[in-house]
Amino acid sequence: MAKKKFYVVWVGRKPGIYSTWAECAEQVNGFNDAKYKSFSTEAQAQTAFESGWQDYIGRPTPLSAATSRITWSIQTRPMTGVDLSLSSTRASAETSRG
């Protein structure tokens, strides 16, 4: 079964929080420069809606930003071993050099 998502529409026909993609799509499809995003919980969606789209659209999530730094380190620094420990909210890398 698919996880339940909540969809925030900041800029669209009728801004708000929607519980299905179909409802969200009605507000954003064909709407020029629509701003919308899905969230895992209703609380996250409510916080995001109140904060505004500028904090969520076009910015990397904490996990993707950390992953980018890890990838950069792996590609630019010689290492003998890499241990990546990832969770849903943060990433960390432990390296050992020979």
C-alpha positions as CSV (number, residue, x, y, z in Angstrom):
1,M,0.0,0.0,0.0
2,A,1.3,3.5,-0.9
3,K,2.2,5.9,1.9
4,K,-0.3,8.6,2.6
5,K,0.9,12.0,1.3
6,F,-0.4,15.6,1.8
7,Y,0.0,18.1,-0.9
8,V,0.5,21.8,-0.3
9,V,-0.5,24.3,-3.0
10,W,1.0,27.7,-2.3
11,V,0.3,29.1,-5.8
12,G,-2.5,27.6,-7.8
13,R,-6.2,28.0,-8.4
14,K,-7.1,27.5,-4.8
15,P,-4.1,27.4,-2.3
16,G,-4.4,25.0,0.5
17,I,-3.5,21.5,1.7
18,Y,-4.9,18.5,-0.2
19,S,-5.0,14.8,0.7
20,T,-4.9,13.3,-2.8
21,W,-2.8,14.0,-5.9
22,A,-6.0,14.3,-7.9
23,E,-7.2,17.2,-5.8
24,C,-3.8,18.8,-5.9
25,A,-3.6,18.3,-9.7
26,E,-6.9,20.1,-10.2
27,Q,-5.4,23.2,-8.6
28,V,-2.0,23.2,-10.3
29,N,-2.3,21.5,-13.8
30,G,-2.3,24.2,-16.4
31,F,-1.7,27.0,-13.8
32,N,1.3,29.1,-14.8
33,D,4.1,29.0,-12.2
34,A,2.2,26.9,-9.8
35,K,4.0,26.2,-6.5
36,Y,3.2,22.9,-4.8
37,K,4.9,20.0,-3.0
38,S,4.1,16.8,-1.2
39,F,4.7,16.0,2.4
40,S,4.7,12.8,4.5
41,T,2.5,14.2,7.3
42,E,-0.3,16.6,7.7
43,A,1.7,18.5,10.3
44,Q,4.6,19.0,7.9
45,A,2.2,20.2,5.2
46,Q,0.6,22.7,7.6
47,T,4.0,24.0,8.7
48,A,5.1,24.3,5.1
49,F,1.9,26.0,4.0
50,E,2.2,28.6,6.7
51,S,5.9,29.2,6.0
52,G,5.5,29.8,2.3
53,W,6.9,28.2,-0.8
54,Q,10.2,30.1,-0.7
55,D,11.4,27.8,2.1
56,Y,10.6,24.6,0.2
57,I,10.8,25.1,-3.6
58,G,14.2,25.1,-5.2
59,R,16.2,24.4,-2.1
60,P,17.8,21.0,-1.4
61,T,16.4,19.0,1.5
62,P,18.8,18.4,4.3
63,L,19.4,14.8,3.2
64,S,20.1,15.7,-0.4
65,A,22.5,18.5,0.6
66,A,24.4,16.1,2.9
67,T,24.5,13.5,0.2
68,S,25.9,16.0,-2.3
69,R,28.7,16.8,0.1
70,I,29.5,13.1,0.7
71,T,29.6,12.5,-3.1
72,W,31.9,15.4,-3.6
73,S,34.2,14.2,-0.9
74,I,34.3,10.7,-2.4
75,Q,35.1,12.0,-5.8
76,T,37.8,14.5,-4.8
77,R,39.7,12.9,-1.9
78,P,41.5,9.6,-2.0
79,M,40.2,7.2,0.6
80,T,40.7,3.6,1.5
81,G,37.3,3.0,2.9
82,V,33.9,4.8,3.2
83,D,31.1,3.9,5.6
84,L,27.9,5.8,4.8
85,S,25.1,5.8,7.3
86,L,21.9,7.4,6.0
87,S,18.6,8.0,7.7
88,S,15.5,9.7,6.5
89,T,16.5,13.0,8.0
90,R,20.3,13.2,8.0
91,A,23.4,11.6,6.4
92,S,26.8,11.1,7.9
93,A,30.0,9.7,6.4
94,E,32.8,8.1,8.3
95,T,36.0,7.7,6.4
96,S,39.3,5.9,7.1
97,R,42.5,6.8,5.3
98,G,45.3,4.4,4.8
